[in-house]
Amino acid sequence: MTWLSFCARRPGPSWKVGYGTGDRRLGEIEGVVDHTEEGSQAGAYTVLDGPQQASWTFSIPKVGEPIQHYELSKITWHAGLPGDRRHDTSLIGNLTLVGKEHEGRAGEPWTANQLHWSAKIDVALRALCPAFGANPPTLRKNMWEHRWLSATSCPSGRNPWNAKFALINEWENPPAPPPKPEPIQEDDMKLVKSTESKSVYVTDGRSKRLILGSDFEDAKKVCGDVVVVSQAYLDWLWDAKPVTVVGIS
């Protein structure tokens, strides 16, 4: 069973999945299709729970957490009506792509909440589904609009693709952490404070570390008396947290 932990669960009707071919494997999922609900979330639930041949895996409301209706292994009916598996792109979309409905209608941009959760779902699926994650997010390859697969205007030009791709890239490729500072050696260390503050720091002239009261006497034995410096100089020193100070436990 594959349910995303950050999504609420609201299962859809059990009969609204598949084509008699069984479930799909995560390795068969190649991407996502973004849709617009063309109405409210309550209206979308009416469609999902009703007799219409329509189902999808995720709903993303304007406000609040996303909702998952089916396990990822279930083939939902979101990109067209059943057809020949070899020729009907709508059916292929259903088989290999995950459907995500976004609350709202034409002319309404996604909310910040929808952008956040839509991108987060994509990142989670790219991590779970090797074929989806094998390539960077690419339009018409692993990131789709419904209208590119079926004769429809959905998702009505609502998708902020550039902002979404930037967010996915930020989460998948976080900046490298800053380099770990070199230990401050005994012969380099000084204790400094500014005239504007009572706080005392140990510094090597490049970085500084705040000396707590319990460490002050030990630091003074190693570094000598406190030197008064300007606040501007103190601000210029890089805050090293934590930093190894030889001779001070």
Backbone hydrogen bonds, N-H to C=O, Kabsch-Sander energy under -0.5 kcal/mol:
donor,donor_aa,acceptor,acceptor_aa,energy
3,W,1,M,-0.6
7,C,4,L,-1.5
8,A,66,P,-2.8
10,R,8,A,-0.5
10,R,68,Q,-2.3
12,G,69,H,-1.7
16,K,13,P,-1.4
17,V,15,W,-0.6
18,G,75,I,-3.2
24,R,73,S,-2.6
28,E,25,R,-1.9
29,I,26,L,-1.4
30,E,96,T,-3.4
31,G,96,T,-0.9
32,V,142,N,-1.8
33,V,98,V,-2.8
34,D,144,W,-2.7
35,H,100,K,-2.7
37,E,102,H,-2.7
38,E,104,G,-1.3
39,G,104,G,-1.7
44,A,40,S,-1.8
45,Y,41,Q,-2.1
46,T,42,A,-1.5
47,V,43,G,-1.5
48,L,44,A,-2.7
49,D,45,Y,-2.8
50,G,46,T,-0.9
50,G,47,V,-0.5
54,A,52,Q,-2.4
55,S,77,W,-1.9
57,T,99,G,-1.0
58,F,99,G,-1.9
59,S,67,I,-2.7
60,I,101,E,-2.8
67,I,59,S,-2.9
68,Q,8,A,-3.4
69,H,57,T,-3.2
70,Y,57,T,-0.8
72,L,2,T,-1.4
74,K,71,E,-1.5
76,T,74,K,-0.8
77,W,16,K,-0.5
78,H,76,T,-0.9
87,H,84,D,-1.0
88,D,84,D,-3.0
89,T,87,H,-0.8
92,I,88,D,-2.2
93,G,89,T,-2.5
94,N,90,S,-1.8
95,L,91,L,-2.4
96,T,92,I,-2.4
97,L,93,G,-1.9
98,V,31,G,-2.1
100,K,33,V,-2.3
101,E,58,F,-2.9
102,H,35,H,-1.3
103,E,60,I,-2.1
103,E,101,E,-0.5
104,G,39,G,-2.5
107,G,156,S,-0.6
108,E,105,R,-2.1
110,W,158,R,-0.8
115,L,111,T,-2.3
116,H,112,A,-2.4
117,W,113,N,-2.3
118,S,114,Q,-2.6
119,A,115,L,-2.1
120,K,116,H,-2.2
121,I,117,W,-2.5
122,D,118,S,-1.9
123,V,119,A,-2.4
124,A,120,K,-2.3
125,L,121,I,-2.7
126,R,122,D,-2.5
127,A,123,V,-1.5
128,L,124,A,-1.6
129,C,125,L,-2.7
132,F,29,I,-0.7
132,F,129,C,-0.6
133,G,129,C,-2.3
134,A,130,P,-1.1
135,N,132,F,-0.6
140,R,143,M,-2.4
141,K,138,T,-1.7
142,N,138,T,-2.2
143,M,138,T,-1.7
144,W,32,V,-2.1
146,H,34,D,-1.5
147,R,154,C,-2.0
148,W,145,E,-1.7
149,L,146,H,-2.1
150,S,146,H,-1.9
152,T,150,S,-1.7
156,S,153,S,-2.9
158,R,155,P,-1.4
161,W,159,N,-1.4
164,K,160,P,-2.3
165,F,161,W,-3.0
166,A,162,N,-2.1
167,L,163,A,-1.9
168,I,164,K,-2.5
169,N,165,F,-2.6
170,E,166,A,-2.1
171,W,167,L,-2.1
172,E,168,I,-2.6
173,N,169,N,-2.1
184,I,244,T,-1.9
185,Q,183,P,-0.6
188,D,185,Q,-1.5
189,M,185,Q,-1.0
189,M,186,E,-0.7
190,K,203,T,-1.8
191,L,225,D,-0.6
192,V,190,K,-0.5
192,V,201,Y,-2.7
193,K,227,V,-1.9
195,T,229,V,-0.7
197,S,194,S,-0.9
201,Y,192,V,-2.8
202,V,209,R,-2.4
203,T,190,K,-2.4
204,D,207,S,-1.2
205,G,207,S,-0.5
208,K,238,W,-2.9
209,R,202,V,-2.0
211,I,200,V,-2.9
212,L,210,L,-0.6
215,D,212,L,-1.6
216,F,212,L,-0.9
216,F,213,G,-0.8
217,E,213,G,-0.5
219,A,215,D,-2.6
220,K,216,F,-2.6
221,K,217,E,-1.7
222,V,218,D,-1.3
223,C,219,A,-3.0
224,G,220,K,-2.3
227,V,191,L,-3.3
229,V,193,K,-3.0
234,L,230,S,-2.0
235,D,231,Q,-2.6
236,W,232,A,-1.6
237,L,233,Y,-1.3
238,W,206,R,-2.3
240,A,208,K,-2.5
240,A,238,W,-0.7
241,K,239,D,-0.7
245,V,243,V,-0.5
246,V,184,I,-1.6
246,V,244,T,-0.7
248,I,245,V,-2.0
